[in-house]
């Protein structure tokens, strides 16, 4: 079975700085998708970014980018120019049935 | 466009009671699923469906039943609630596998 590990329960970043959230996963499949979801205090789940494993190019969405290392099974999220609105729980997720990691709480300091 | 609608948003049950969490989507998505969210454990898949009339178990199916009689609706039934089922429940849908999943607002369920 696939597993997803987020080793950072909590992270802090200063406003306008850059922060990287870590995610590793375990799978025997060669073709799959990976996702980062954001959950603000409102509890709503919001897709931040998606990566297709067969694409070598790292996905980017405005201030959000990923560092996808397929051989290492690593999928980290980089948030540039952090904003107060980025404060939330971030979940890494794998595959079509969305196996989730435990989440990382991101705090943004003004 | 309503997206994914979950009801109720909050519920308190007594041990042994039954209830149904409702989930409806208006995007004509084939794939629907139910998750539970517990502190420190992320979201875990309970049941999922790839289309009307087709359901399957996820990681934590015990104590829950589902059915999918229409494309739009995917209710989750707790037949005999237990305190271990205290959690936040999310319904999600997507047009097909590996695309963006749209989530409902969640249901906070407390079993006393």
Interface residues (C-beta under 8 A of the other chain):
Chain A: X4 X6 X9 X32 X33 X43 X44 X45 X47 X50 X52 X91 X93 X95 X96 X97 X98 X99 X100 X101 X102 X103
Chain B: X31 X33 X35 X40 X41 X42 X43 X44 X45 X48 X58 X59 X88 X90 X92 X97 X98 X100 X101 X103 X105 X106
